[in-house]
Amino acid sequence: MPFKITAPEQEPRKKKYTLFSFLRFIISWSVLISTLLACLAPYVNPQKVWFIALFGLGFVYLYLLNIILLVINIVRKRKILFLHLMVFLFGIRVFLNHFNFSTSNPSNNDGINLLTYNVRVFDLYNWSKNLETKAEMFELIKNQNPSIVCFQEFYSSTIADYRNLDSLKQLLQLNEVHTLFPVFLYGTDYFGVVTMTNLPVIRKETVFHNKAQSNGAICTDVVLNDKDTVRIYNVHLQSIRFKPEDYKFIKSVELSADQKQIDGLEGVMTRLKKAFVLRASQVNLIAEHITKSPYPVMIVGDFNDTPASYTYNKLSDKLIDAFEESGKGLSTTYNGAFPAFRIDYILHDKRITSSDYRVIKKDLSDHYPVVCNISVK
């Protein structure tokens, strides 16, 4: 029998784990988990688990990061791509709420012009450093020729020069006025939400109000075209109420563990948590109130929350977003310290049509006015 020489069996190659592969692992899983939590934010009530709402604030950026990693892992044929794909599919509906890729923006000359605007008390404290800001706001509103106006953070007074309610009523020729002023100071100054219209009003009701702040919601039953009645909810949901030191901390935040940074972070988190929880309770009140409406409804105003939130998901249920129906591109309505947020909305019943949705980019308040045309089908 001939003698055979066989090669020694080779041991299987061991994978080499480098610093780069470890960082890649950490980044992939961090983005996956964070994006998944952001996708869950619209469906989780902050009253039960509040911190998930934090991830919703960064939804767009996290979702885009997940797309980038998905593409990279497809090219490199890594198995983790399937997890990135699952998160991508789970969050796509929420992502599309932030954009409108449609090129159509129809107009309806027979409809009613509606405007919603958080006026930030008409620059009462001169934040803009421009004494003409209030006059420019009045002129902007007048130029839109609205039949219905919903104001948030409205301010008026019994003092001569600050009688904004009377001045706007006369300027706009909107004689039907529905007010909610939870805050009343010095026996002269009123703060809250106001709905004004030149159409017949058959009922006015307060849904909720916060006596400590000017947040609240009212509903006004308005008759369109002498026959169709619509219930319009004008809402200003819970504000975060950041203090100057909170904004200062956010702008100068550093990755350090000193006590000053920890205190700053605790302050910001406390205010965010309180706002998330209070907004959720307010949203539930409005949603319950809507179920009893005998008319088609519209929800208009400052939600203080993004489309990736429990607030938006709860209130937009079974309603149409006017931005998605006739808006275009990326709608940014907030003009404050956190840009690129859409937090002001016009939502409406399926029996209502909206057209010519626009955001007017004028730097007069920390919100931009939102306008659209509405009609009943």
C-alpha positions as CSV (number, residue, x, y, z in Angstrom):
1,M,0.0,0.0,0.0
2,P,1.6,3.3,-1.1
3,F,2.4,5.8,1.5
4,K,0.3,9.1,1.2
5,I,1.3,12.4,2.6
6,T,-1.7,14.6,3.5
7,A,-1.6,18.2,4.3
8,P,-2.4,19.1,7.9
9,E,-5.9,20.4,8.6
10,Q,-6.0,24.1,8.7
11,E,-7.8,25.8,11.7
12,P,-10.7,28.0,10.7
13,R,-9.7,31.7,10.5
14,K,-10.7,33.7,13.5
15,K,-12.4,37.0,12.9
16,K,-10.3,40.0,13.8
17,Y,-12.1,42.6,15.7
18,T,-10.6,46.1,15.2
19,L,-11.5,49.4,16.8
20,F,-13.2,50.4,13.5
21,S,-15.4,47.3,13.5
22,F,-16.3,47.9,17.1
23,L,-17.3,51.5,16.4
24,R,-19.3,50.4,13.4
25,F,-21.2,48.0,15.6
26,I,-21.9,50.7,18.2
27,I,-23.0,53.2,15.6
28,S,-25.3,50.8,13.7
29,W,-27.1,49.6,16.8
30,S,-27.3,53.1,18.4
31,V,-29.0,54.4,15.2
32,L,-31.2,51.3,14.9
33,I,-32.5,51.6,18.5
34,S,-32.8,55.4,18.5
35,T,-34.7,55.4,15.1
36,L,-37.0,52.6,16.3
37,L,-37.9,54.6,19.4
38,A,-38.5,57.7,17.2
39,C,-40.8,55.6,15.0
40,L,-42.7,54.5,18.1
41,A,-43.1,58.1,19.5
42,P,-46.4,58.8,17.7
43,Y,-48.0,55.6,19.1
44,V,-46.9,55.8,22.8
45,N,-48.8,58.0,25.2
46,P,-46.2,60.2,27.1
47,Q,-48.4,59.9,30.2
48,K,-47.3,56.2,30.3
49,V,-43.7,56.4,28.9
50,W,-42.6,60.0,28.4
51,F,-38.9,59.6,27.3
52,I,-39.9,58.0,23.9
53,A,-41.3,61.4,22.9
54,L,-37.7,62.8,23.1
55,F,-36.6,60.6,20.2
56,G,-39.6,61.8,18.2
57,L,-38.1,65.3,18.2
58,G,-35.1,64.0,16.3
59,F,-37.1,61.7,14.1
60,V,-36.2,63.1,10.6
61,Y,-32.5,63.1,11.4
62,L,-32.5,59.6,12.9
63,Y,-34.5,58.3,10.0
64,L,-32.1,59.7,7.4
65,L,-29.2,58.3,9.3
66,N,-30.9,54.9,9.2
67,I,-31.3,55.2,5.4
68,I,-27.6,56.0,5.0
69,L,-26.6,52.9,7.0
70,L,-29.1,50.8,5.1
71,V,-27.5,51.8,1.8
72,I,-24.0,51.2,3.1
73,N,-24.9,47.7,4.4
74,I,-26.7,46.8,1.2
75,V,-23.5,47.7,-0.7
76,R,-21.3,45.8,1.8
77,K,-23.8,42.9,2.0
78,R,-24.0,42.8,5.8
79,K,-26.8,40.9,7.4
80,I,-27.7,43.9,9.7
81,L,-29.2,45.5,6.6
82,F,-32.4,43.6,7.2
83,L,-32.8,45.3,10.6
84,H,-32.3,48.7,9.0
85,L,-34.8,47.8,6.3
86,M,-37.4,46.8,8.9
87,V,-37.0,50.1,10.7
88,F,-37.2,52.0,7.4
89,L,-40.5,50.3,6.5
90,F,-41.9,50.8,10.0
91,G,-41.2,54.6,10.0
92,I,-42.0,55.5,6.4
93,R,-45.5,56.7,7.0
94,V,-44.3,59.1,9.8
95,F,-41.4,60.3,7.6
96,L,-43.8,61.2,4.8
97,N,-45.9,63.3,7.2
98,H,-42.9,65.7,7.2
99,F,-42.8,66.2,3.4
100,N,-45.1,66.6,0.5
101,F,-43.5,65.6,-2.8
102,S,-46.6,66.4,-4.8
103,T,-46.1,69.2,-7.4
104,S,-49.8,70.1,-7.4
105,N,-51.1,73.0,-5.3
106,P,-54.7,73.6,-6.5
107,S,-56.6,76.8,-5.8
108,N,-60.3,77.2,-5.1
109,N,-61.7,80.6,-5.7
110,D,-65.1,79.6,-4.2
111,G,-63.6,78.5,-0.9
112,I,-63.1,80.3,2.5
113,N,-59.7,81.7,3.3
114,L,-58.5,80.5,6.7
115,L,-55.4,81.7,8.6
116,T,-53.8,80.4,11.8
117,Y,-51.0,82.4,13.5
118,N,-49.2,82.2,16.8
119,V,-48.5,85.9,17.2
120,R,-46.3,85.8,20.3
121,V,-48.4,88.5,22.1
122,F,-47.7,90.8,19.1
123,D,-44.1,91.3,20.2
124,L,-45.3,93.1,23.4
125,Y,-41.9,92.8,25.0
126,N,-40.0,93.9,21.8
127,W,-38.1,90.6,21.3
128,S,-37.7,91.6,17.7
129,K,-36.1,94.9,18.6
130,N,-38.4,96.4,16.0
131,L,-41.2,98.8,17.2
132,E,-43.0,98.3,13.9
133,T,-43.5,94.5,14.3
134,K,-47.1,94.6,15.5
135,A,-48.1,97.0,12.7
136,E,-46.4,94.7,10.2
137,M,-48.3,91.7,11.6
138,F,-51.6,93.5,11.3
139,E,-50.7,94.4,7.7
140,L,-49.7,90.8,6.8
141,I,-53.0,89.4,8.2
142,K,-55.1,92.0,6.4
143,N,-53.3,91.3,3.1
144,Q,-54.4,87.6,3.3
145,N,-58.1,88.7,3.4
146,P,-59.1,85.8,5.7
147,S,-62.7,85.0,6.5
148,I,-61.6,82.9,9.5
149,V,-58.5,83.7,11.7
150,C,-57.3,81.6,14.6
151,F,-54.8,83.3,16.9
152,Q,-52.6,81.7,19.6
153,E,-50.6,83.7,22.2
154,F,-53.0,86.5,21.5
155,Y,-52.6,89.7,23.7
156,S,-55.1,92.5,24.2
157,S,-55.6,95.2,26.8
158,T,-58.1,97.8,28.0
159,I,-55.2,100.3,27.7
160,A,-55.5,102.6,24.6
161,D,-52.7,101.6,22.1
162,Y,-52.9,97.9,23.1
163,R,-56.6,97.2,22.3
164,N,-55.5,94.6,19.8
165,L,-58.9,92.8,19.8
166,D,-60.9,95.9,18.9
167,S,-58.2,97.0,16.4
168,L,-58.2,93.7,14.5
169,K,-61.9,93.4,14.5
170,Q,-62.2,96.8,12.8
171,L,-59.2,96.3,10.5
172,L,-60.3,92.9,9.2
173,Q,-64.1,93.4,9.4
174,L,-64.5,90.2,11.3
175,N,-67.4,90.8,13.6
176,E,-67.8,87.4,15.2
177,V,-65.2,86.9,17.9
178,H,-64.7,83.9,20.2
179,T,-62.1,84.4,22.9
180,L,-60.5,82.4,25.7
181,F,-58.2,84.4,28.0
182,P,-56.9,82.1,30.8
183,V,-54.4,84.7,31.9
184,F,-55.6,88.1,33.1
185,L,-53.0,90.5,34.6
186,Y,-53.0,93.9,36.2
187,G,-56.7,94.2,35.7
188,T,-56.1,95.3,32.1
189,D,-54.1,92.6,30.1
190,Y,-55.6,89.5,28.5
191,F,-53.6,86.5,27.1
192,G,-55.0,83.4,25.3
193,V,-56.5,82.2,22.0
194,V,-59.0,84.0,19.7
195,T,-61.1,83.0,16.7
196,M,-62.4,85.7,14.5
197,T,-64.7,85.4,11.4
198,N,-67.1,87.3,9.2
199,L,-69.3,84.2,8.9
200,P,-72.3,83.3,11.1
201,V,-71.5,81.6,14.4
202,I,-74.1,79.4,16.1
203,R,-72.2,78.1,19.1
204,K,-69.0,78.8,21.1
205,E,-67.5,76.5,23.6
206,T,-64.3,76.2,25.7
207,V,-62.7,72.7,25.5
208,F,-60.0,73.3,28.1
209,H,-57.7,76.0,29.5
210,N,-54.7,76.3,31.7
211,K,-55.1,79.1,34.2
212,A,-51.4,79.3,34.9
213,Q,-50.5,79.8,31.2
214,S,-52.2,81.0,28.1
215,N,-52.6,77.6,26.6
216,G,-56.1,76.3,25.8
217,A,-58.6,75.2,23.2
218,I,-62.0,76.5,22.0
219,C,-64.4,75.3,19.4
220,T,-66.6,77.5,17.2
221,D,-69.5,76.3,15.1
222,V,-69.3,78.4,11.9
223,V,-71.8,78.3,9.0
224,L,-70.1,78.3,5.6
225,N,-72.0,79.3,2.4
226,D,-75.2,79.8,4.4
227,K,-75.8,76.1,4.7
228,D,-72.8,74.0,5.8
229,T,-71.8,74.1,9.5
230,V,-68.2,73.3,10.5
231,R,-66.8,73.0,14.0
232,I,-63.4,74.7,14.2
233,Y,-61.1,73.9,17.1
234,N,-58.6,76.6,17.8
235,V,-55.9,75.0,19.9
236,H,-52.7,76.1,21.7
237,L,-51.3,73.0,23.3
238,Q,-48.9,72.9,26.2
239,S,-45.7,75.0,25.6
240,I,-42.4,73.7,26.9
241,R,-41.8,77.0,28.6
242,F,-38.0,77.0,28.4
243,K,-36.3,79.7,30.4
244,P,-33.5,81.9,29.1
245,E,-30.9,79.7,31.0
246,D,-32.3,76.6,29.2
247,Y,-31.8,78.1,25.8
248,K,-28.3,79.2,26.9
249,F,-27.5,75.7,28.0
250,I,-28.8,74.2,24.7
251,K,-26.7,76.5,22.6
252,S,-23.5,75.9,24.6
253,V,-24.0,72.2,25.5
254,E,-20.7,70.3,25.8
255,L,-20.0,66.6,26.3
256,S,-18.8,66.9,29.9
257,A,-20.0,65.7,33.2
258,D,-19.4,68.8,35.3
259,Q,-22.2,69.8,37.7
260,K,-23.2,72.9,35.6
261,Q,-23.8,70.7,32.6
262,I,-25.7,68.1,34.6
263,D,-28.0,70.8,36.2
264,G,-28.6,72.3,32.8
265,L,-29.6,69.0,31.3
266,E,-31.9,68.2,34.2
267,G,-33.7,71.5,33.8
268,V,-34.3,70.9,30.1
269,M,-35.4,67.3,30.6
270,T,-37.8,68.3,33.4
271,R,-39.5,70.9,31.2
272,L,-39.7,68.6,28.3
273,K,-41.2,65.8,30.4
274,K,-43.8,68.1,31.9
275,A,-44.8,69.5,28.5
276,F,-45.1,66.0,26.9
277,V,-47.3,64.7,29.7
278,L,-49.6,67.8,29.9
279,R,-50.0,67.9,26.1
280,A,-51.0,64.2,26.1
281,S,-53.8,64.9,28.6
282,Q,-54.9,68.0,26.6
283,V,-54.9,66.0,23.3
284,N,-57.1,63.3,24.9
285,L,-59.6,65.9,26.0
286,I,-59.8,67.3,22.5
287,A,-60.1,63.9,20.9
288,E,-62.9,62.9,23.2
289,H,-64.7,66.2,22.5
290,I,-64.5,65.7,18.8
291,T,-66.3,62.4,19.0
292,K,-69.4,64.3,20.1
293,S,-69.4,66.8,17.3
294,P,-72.5,66.8,15.1
295,Y,-70.6,68.6,12.3
296,P,-67.4,68.1,10.2
297,V,-64.4,69.3,12.3
298,M,-61.2,71.2,11.7
299,I,-58.4,71.4,14.2
300,V,-56.3,74.5,13.7
301,G,-53.4,76.0,15.7
302,D,-50.2,75.5,17.5
303,F,-49.7,71.9,18.7
304,N,-46.2,72.6,20.0
305,D,-45.3,69.1,18.6
306,T,-43.9,67.6,15.4
307,P,-45.6,65.1,13.0
308,A,-43.5,62.4,14.8
309,S,-45.5,62.8,18.0
310,Y,-48.4,61.3,20.0
311,T,-50.0,64.8,19.7
312,Y,-50.2,64.8,15.9
313,N,-51.0,61.1,15.6
314,K,-53.9,61.4,18.0
315,L,-55.4,64.6,16.6
316,S,-54.9,63.7,12.9
317,D,-56.7,60.3,13.3
318,K,-59.4,60.1,10.6
319,L,-58.6,63.7,9.5
320,I,-56.7,65.1,6.6
321,D,-53.6,67.3,6.9
322,A,-54.0,70.4,4.7
323,F,-50.2,70.4,4.1
324,E,-50.4,66.9,2.8
325,E,-53.4,67.7,0.6
326,S,-52.1,70.9,-1.0
327,G,-48.8,71.9,0.5
328,K,-45.4,71.4,-1.0
329,G,-41.8,70.4,0.1
330,L,-40.8,70.6,3.8
331,S,-43.3,72.7,5.8
332,T,-41.5,74.6,8.5
333,T,-43.8,76.7,10.7
334,Y,-41.5,77.3,13.8
335,N,-39.2,80.3,13.6
336,G,-37.5,80.0,17.0
337,A,-34.4,78.4,18.5
338,F,-35.1,74.9,17.0
339,P,-35.6,75.5,13.2
340,A,-37.1,73.0,10.6
341,F,-40.0,72.1,12.9
342,R,-43.6,71.9,11.7
343,I,-45.7,72.5,14.8
344,D,-48.6,74.6,13.5
345,Y,-51.4,72.7,11.7
346,I,-54.6,72.8,9.8
347,L,-56.4,69.4,10.0
348,H,-59.8,68.8,8.6
349,D,-62.6,66.3,8.1
350,K,-62.8,64.2,4.9
351,R,-66.0,66.1,4.1
352,I,-63.9,69.3,3.8
353,T,-61.5,70.2,1.0
354,S,-58.4,72.3,1.5
355,S,-56.4,74.0,-1.2
356,D,-53.6,76.5,-1.7
357,Y,-51.8,75.7,1.6
358,R,-49.0,78.2,2.3
359,V,-46.6,79.1,5.1
360,I,-45.8,82.8,5.0
361,K,-42.1,83.1,5.8
362,K,-42.1,86.5,7.6
363,D,-39.9,86.9,10.7
364,L,-42.3,88.7,12.9
365,S,-43.1,86.0,15.5
366,D,-41.4,82.8,16.5
367,H,-44.1,81.1,14.4
368,Y,-45.0,81.6,10.7
369,P,-48.6,82.2,9.8
370,V,-50.2,79.3,7.9
371,V,-53.0,79.9,5.3
372,C,-55.2,77.7,3.2
373,N,-58.5,77.7,1.4
374,I,-61.4,75.5,2.6
375,S,-64.7,74.4,1.3
376,V,-67.3,71.7,2.2
377,K,-67.8,69.0,-0.4
